[in-house]
Amino acid sequence: MSSQINRLKKVLFVITQSEIGGAQRFFLELLPRLSKEKYEISVAVGSTAAPSQEFADSLAEQSFKVFTLNHLKRDSGFLFWQDWRAVFELRKLIKNIRPDVLFLNSSKAGFIGSLATVFPSKLTTKNQKLTTIYRIGGWTFNDPWPWWKKRFWIVLEKISAKWKNLIIVNNQHDLEQAKSFKIAPTEKLVLIYNALDPYKIALLEKEEAKLKIFEKLSKVSGRIFQAKTMVGTIANFYPSKGLEYLVQAADLLKDRKDLIFLIIGDGLLRASLEQQIKDLGLENKVFLLGHLENARQYLPAFDIFLLPSVKEGFPWVVLEAMSAKLPMIATKVGAVPEIIEDGKNGLLVSPAQPGQIAEKIKELLANDYLKKEVGLQGHQTVLFKFSAEKMTKEIEAIL
């Protein structure tokens, strides 16, 4: 038994926060597929507050060791006292676990985690080498920030790349940016697409999903809803998600009385979105449903899925919506043009262009054949191009 335990490779995954997003979805897709006969897996999660414990609970249910990094927070500024405490907190955890591989996810954890390994000799046992892998789900310098903040993060990525053995990006656009900005030598960069198994997503039947959404709508609005055409999205309320453009598109379609817009999610921008909806008189048109556990199960309730983001890496929700055979309208950001062929398995629009969104919605609503066909083609795309088995094999080859 002891010899079997000794053969296990220890991997410590680190992530900044527990709120379900792209990096968390990567964990939930990958970790259960990694062989327990090859790897001893631990997960360290920052203490950023989340609306639920869905992420941590899911990991715990699958018997993964989960540690909380109390000082690792997403919105604590940068390299202030809180962040330095996070560096030493993580360094202590690494020293206790003695992993063979440190697998960092997200920009903040990427810098803090690699900084914690600057003096690796004290973190490993004799004859042991610590390998640091960094997976970025979308460069943070692509966020809608001032130019100086974008430049600041480019510099940080360049500095910390020296402390990393390998950098994984999940789309060609980010790979080309890494080369263009000379963030790291080409031999340190690898492209691995996000992927999932469309047959393992637990989706409600369409009528049941609609019924549950109508029930939630009634609680939110205080009135009873009957059958409506629903354009929906699932997103954390961050500036990068471009949710204000969804609201603006809804305003352009306010004459379509049968059409409503739903946003499942929550976050810091909720108050500003609520004010925008009120200012435009869209209280009966656009509805914020808040955080829902296992939100993707409600996807079949939507008639059209909309991704209005101004910045993405490789959005998992696109694969999930395509797995549900939903007709997709998405902005040309990050990996989206690598997933969607315009007019075949979805429709593409430019970011921050609500007029284009409104026109594509009208196009789908006027053409039942197109609406059905792009949904079916989207499902086929996930099945044959973005399989979870392929992603897992590529990650294991690196580990």
WOKA-V345549 format. One record per backbone hydrogen bond with DSSP energy under -0.5 kcal/mol. NH is the residue of the N-H (numbers start at 1). CO is the residue of the C=O. E is the energy in kcal/mol with one decimal. If there is no record, write none. Layout:
nh	co	e
NH	CO	E
NH	CO	E
//
This chain:
nh	co	e
5	1	-2.1
6	2	-2.3
7	3	-1.0
7	4	-0.5
8	4	-0.6
8	5	-1.2
9	38	-3.1
10	8	-0.5
11	40	-2.5
12	101	-2.8
13	11	-0.6
13	42	-2.9
14	103	-2.6
15	44	-2.3
16	105	-0.6
18	48	-0.7
25	21	-2.4
26	22	-1.9
27	23	-1.8
28	24	-2.3
29	25	-1.8
30	26	-2.8
31	27	-2.3
33	30	-1.8
34	30	-0.8
34	31	-1.1
38	35	-1.1
39	35	-2.1
40	9	-2.5
41	39	-0.6
42	11	-2.4
43	65	-3.0
44	13	-3.2
45	67	-3.1
46	15	-1.9
47	69	-1.0
47	72	-1.4
48	16	-0.7
48	72	-0.5
57	53	-3.1
58	54	-1.9
59	55	-1.9
60	56	-2.5
61	57	-2.5
62	58	-0.9
62	59	-0.6
63	60	-1.9
64	59	-2.1
65	41	-1.1
66	64	-0.5
67	43	-3.3
69	45	-3.0
69	67	-0.5
70	68	-0.9
72	69	-1.2
73	71	-0.9
76	73	-0.7
83	80	-0.7
84	80	-2.0
85	81	-2.1
86	82	-1.6
87	83	-2.0
88	84	-1.9
89	85	-2.3
90	86	-2.6
91	87	-2.3
92	88	-2.0
93	89	-1.7
94	90	-2.8
95	91	-2.2
96	92	-1.8
97	93	-2.6
98	94	-3.1
100	10	-2.0
101	10	-2.1
102	131	-3.1
103	12	-2.9
103	101	-0.6
104	102	-0.7
104	133	-3.4
105	14	-2.0
106	135	-1.5
110	106	-2.2
111	107	-2.1
112	108	-2.6
113	109	-2.6
114	110	-1.6
115	111	-2.5
116	112	-1.6
117	114	-1.1
118	115	-1.5
120	117	-0.6
120	118	-0.5
122	119	-1.0
123	120	-2.1
124	120	-0.8
128	125	-1.9
131	100	-2.6
131	129	-0.6
133	102	-3.0
133	131	-0.6
134	166	-2.5
135	104	-3.2
136	134	-0.5
136	168	-2.6
137	135	-0.5
142	139	-1.7
143	140	-1.7
145	143	-2.4
150	146	-1.9
151	147	-2.5
152	148	-2.3
153	149	-1.8
154	150	-1.8
155	151	-2.2
156	152	-2.1
157	153	-2.5
158	154	-2.1
159	155	-2.5
160	156	-2.7
161	157	-1.5
162	158	-0.6
162	159	-1.1
163	160	-1.5
164	161	-1.2
165	132	-2.5
166	132	-1.4
167	188	-3.3
168	134	-3.4
169	190	-2.6
170	136	-0.6
175	171	-1.7
176	172	-2.6
177	173	-1.9
178	174	-2.3
179	175	-1.7
180	176	-2.7
181	177	-2.9
182	179	-0.6
183	178	-2.4
184	178	-0.6
188	185	-2.0
189	186	-1.6
190	167	-2.1
192	169	-2.5
192	190	-0.6
196	386	-1.8
198	196	-0.7
200	197	-2.0
201	198	-0.6
202	200	-0.6
203	201	-1.2
204	297	-2.1
209	205	-3.0
210	206	-2.5
211	207	-2.3
212	208	-2.3
213	209	-2.2
214	210	-2.8
215	211	-2.0
216	212	-2.0
217	213	-2.8
218	214	-2.2
219	215	-1.5
220	216	-2.2
221	217	-3.0
222	218	-2.1
229	258	-2.9
230	228	-0.6
231	229	-0.5
231	260	-2.5
232	230	-0.6
232	304	-2.5
233	262	-1.6
235	264	-2.3
237	266	-2.3
238	236	-2.2
241	238	-1.6
242	239	-1.4
245	242	-1.4
246	242	-0.8
247	243	-1.8
248	244	-2.0
249	245	-2.1
250	246	-2.2
251	247	-1.8
252	248	-1.5
253	249	-0.8
253	250	-0.7
254	251	-1.2
256	253	-2.0
257	255	-1.4
259	256	-1.7
260	229	-2.6
261	285	-3.1
262	231	-2.5
263	287	-2.3
264	233	-2.6
265	263	-0.6
265	290	-1.5
269	237	-1.2
270	267	-1.6
273	269	-2.1
274	270	-2.7
275	271	-2.0
276	272	-2.1
277	273	-2.6
278	274	-2.1
279	275	-2.9
280	276	-1.9
281	278	-1.2
282	277	-2.9
285	282	-2.2
286	282	-2.7
287	261	-2.6
289	263	-2.4
289	287	-0.7
290	263	-0.6
295	292	-0.8
297	294	-1.9
298	295	-2.0
299	296	-1.6
301	298	-2.1
302	299	-2.0
303	230	-2.6
304	230	-1.6
305	327	-2.7
306	232	-2.6
307	329	-2.7
308	306	-0.6
310	240	-2.3
311	240	-1.7
314	137	-0.7
318	315	-0.9
319	315	-0.9
320	316	-2.3
321	317	-2.6
322	318	-2.3
323	319	-2.2
324	320	-1.3
325	322	-1.7
326	321	-2.2
327	303	-0.5
329	305	-2.5
330	347	-2.5
331	307	-1.5
332	349	-2.1
333	331	-2.0
335	313	-3.1
336	333	-2.1
338	335	-1.7
339	335	-1.1
339	336	-1.1
340	336	-3.1
342	340	-0.7
343	346	-2.9
344	341	-2.7
345	341	-1.4
346	341	-0.6
347	328	-2.9
349	330	-2.0
353	350	-0.8
356	353	-0.6
357	353	-1.7
358	354	-2.5
359	355	-2.0
360	356	-2.2
361	357	-2.2
362	358	-2.1
363	359	-2.0
364	360	-2.2
365	361	-2.5
366	362	-1.5
367	364	-1.2
371	367	-2.3
372	368	-2.2
373	369	-2.8
374	370	-2.5
375	371	-1.1
376	372	-2.1
377	373	-2.7
378	374	-1.9
379	375	-1.7
380	376	-1.8
381	377	-2.0
382	378	-1.9
383	379	-2.1
384	380	-2.2
385	381	-2.5
386	381	-0.9
386	382	-0.9
391	387	-1.8
392	388	-2.4
393	389	-2.1
394	390	-2.0
395	391	-2.2
396	392	-2.8
397	393	-2.0
398	394	-1.1
399	395	-2.5
//
